[in-house]
Amino acid sequence: MTEVDKLTRQLEKLNENKDDSEWLHYIQRLYAPVWPIIVLALMVLFIYMVFKLVNIGQTLWVKTNLLLLGITILIAITIAISIVSFFVKRELGKQGATRWAVIALIIFSPALIFVINRIDASIYVFVVQVIGLAYIFNSKRPREVILP
């Protein structure tokens, strides 16, 4: 067997692997929009359930607190999903300890409502989240991206 034949075989094997990887990339591009569609559908379902729950409330005070509870949970879930998404894509910028603490406070603050078992605490949680979001938007952070 000559050297040319060996090189030809190796080239054929490389071309086979290239074709397989092209199909893999094609399939990945096909199902790439599935996760955002699922997340959007879950968010719409959550919003629908919150409005159904608000309609069950007897007084305006209870309805307002239930709506604020739904908003605070939606904010927390949205930020948590975006943090996980950026972390998986390795596009998560450096935040600093204070910013991470505020982000954690925003994500976990709706649990306070369930811990103290008072629906009217949703007003305080909403205020904490708004102040936390204002802090995050106005604070400076490094521009570097965490690389693998």
C-alpha positions as CSV (number, residue, x, y, z in Angstrom):
1,M,0.0,0.0,0.0
2,T,1.4,3.3,-1.0
3,E,1.7,6.4,1.0
4,V,-0.9,8.1,-1.3
5,D,-3.5,5.4,-0.5
6,K,-3.0,5.8,3.2
7,L,-3.5,9.5,2.9
8,T,-6.5,9.0,0.7
9,R,-8.1,6.8,3.4
10,Q,-7.4,9.2,6.1
11,L,-8.9,12.0,4.1
12,E,-12.0,9.9,3.5
13,K,-12.4,9.2,7.2
14,L,-12.0,12.9,7.9
15,N,-14.7,13.8,5.4
16,E,-17.0,11.2,6.9
17,N,-16.6,12.8,10.3
18,K,-17.1,16.2,8.8
19,D,-20.4,15.1,7.3
20,D,-21.5,13.7,10.6
21,S,-20.7,16.9,12.4
22,E,-22.6,19.0,9.8
23,W,-25.7,16.9,10.5
24,L,-25.2,17.4,14.2
25,H,-24.9,21.2,13.8
26,Y,-28.0,21.1,11.6
27,I,-30.0,19.2,14.2
28,Q,-28.8,21.6,17.0
29,R,-30.0,24.5,14.9
30,L,-33.4,22.9,14.5
31,Y,-34.1,22.4,18.2
32,A,-32.3,25.6,19.4
33,P,-35.6,27.6,19.5
34,V,-37.4,24.9,21.5
35,W,-36.2,26.0,24.9
36,P,-37.2,29.7,24.6
37,I,-40.6,28.6,23.3
38,I,-41.0,26.3,26.3
39,V,-40.0,29.0,28.7
40,L,-42.3,31.5,27.1
41,A,-45.2,29.0,27.2
42,L,-44.5,28.4,30.9
43,M,-44.4,32.1,31.6
44,V,-47.7,32.6,29.8
45,L,-49.2,29.7,31.8
46,F,-47.9,31.2,35.1
47,I,-49.4,34.6,34.3
48,Y,-52.7,33.0,33.4
49,M,-52.7,31.1,36.7
50,V,-51.9,34.3,38.7
51,F,-54.8,36.1,37.1
52,K,-57.1,33.2,37.9
53,L,-55.9,33.3,41.5
54,V,-56.4,37.1,41.6
55,N,-59.9,36.7,40.5
56,I,-60.6,34.3,43.4
57,G,-59.6,37.0,45.9
58,Q,-62.5,38.5,47.9
59,T,-61.3,42.0,48.5
60,L,-59.2,44.5,46.6
61,W,-56.5,44.2,49.3
62,V,-56.2,40.4,48.8
63,K,-56.3,40.8,45.0
64,T,-53.5,43.4,45.1
65,N,-51.4,41.2,47.4
66,L,-51.9,38.1,45.2
67,L,-51.0,40.1,42.1
68,L,-47.8,41.4,43.8
69,L,-47.0,37.9,44.9
70,G,-47.3,36.7,41.2
71,I,-45.1,39.6,40.0
72,T,-42.4,39.0,42.6
73,I,-42.3,35.3,41.8
74,L,-42.2,36.1,38.1
75,I,-39.3,38.5,38.6
76,A,-37.4,36.0,40.7
77,I,-37.9,33.2,38.2
78,T,-37.0,35.4,35.2
79,I,-33.7,36.5,36.8
80,A,-32.9,32.9,37.9
81,I,-33.5,31.5,34.4
82,S,-31.4,34.3,32.8
83,I,-28.5,33.7,35.2
84,V,-28.5,30.0,34.5
85,S,-28.8,30.6,30.8
86,F,-25.8,33.0,30.8
87,F,-23.8,30.6,32.9
88,V,-24.4,27.7,30.6
89,K,-23.5,29.8,27.5
90,R,-20.4,31.1,29.5
91,E,-21.4,34.7,28.8
92,L,-21.9,35.6,32.5
93,G,-20.0,38.8,33.3
94,K,-18.1,39.3,36.5
95,Q,-20.5,40.7,39.1
96,G,-18.8,41.2,42.4
97,A,-19.9,40.0,45.8
98,T,-22.3,42.9,46.4
99,R,-24.1,42.5,43.1
100,W,-24.3,38.7,43.6
101,A,-25.8,39.2,47.0
102,V,-28.4,41.6,45.6
103,I,-29.2,39.1,42.8
104,A,-29.6,36.3,45.4
105,L,-31.8,38.6,47.5
106,I,-34.0,39.4,44.4
107,I,-34.3,35.7,43.6
108,F,-34.9,34.3,47.1
109,S,-37.0,37.2,48.6
110,P,-40.4,35.8,47.5
111,A,-39.7,32.8,49.8
112,L,-40.2,35.2,52.8
113,I,-43.9,35.4,52.0
114,F,-44.2,31.6,52.4
115,V,-41.8,31.4,55.4
116,I,-43.8,33.9,57.5
117,N,-47.1,32.8,55.9
118,R,-48.4,36.3,55.3
119,I,-49.6,37.3,51.9
120,D,-49.4,41.0,52.8
121,A,-45.6,40.7,53.0
122,S,-45.6,40.7,49.2
123,I,-45.6,44.5,49.2
124,Y,-42.3,44.5,51.1
125,V,-40.8,41.8,48.9
126,F,-41.9,43.8,45.8
127,V,-40.2,47.0,47.2
128,V,-37.0,45.0,48.0
129,Q,-36.9,43.6,44.4
130,V,-37.5,47.0,42.8
131,I,-34.7,48.6,45.0
132,G,-32.4,45.6,44.1
133,L,-33.1,46.0,40.4
134,A,-32.5,49.7,40.6
135,Y,-29.2,49.0,42.3
136,I,-28.1,46.5,39.7
137,F,-29.0,48.8,36.8
138,N,-27.2,51.7,38.3
139,S,-24.1,50.0,39.7
140,K,-20.9,49.5,37.7
141,R,-19.5,46.1,36.9
142,P,-16.4,44.9,35.1
143,R,-16.9,44.3,31.3
144,E,-14.9,41.1,31.2
145,V,-16.6,37.8,30.4
146,I,-15.8,34.6,32.2
147,L,-14.1,32.3,29.7
148,P,-13.8,28.5,29.9
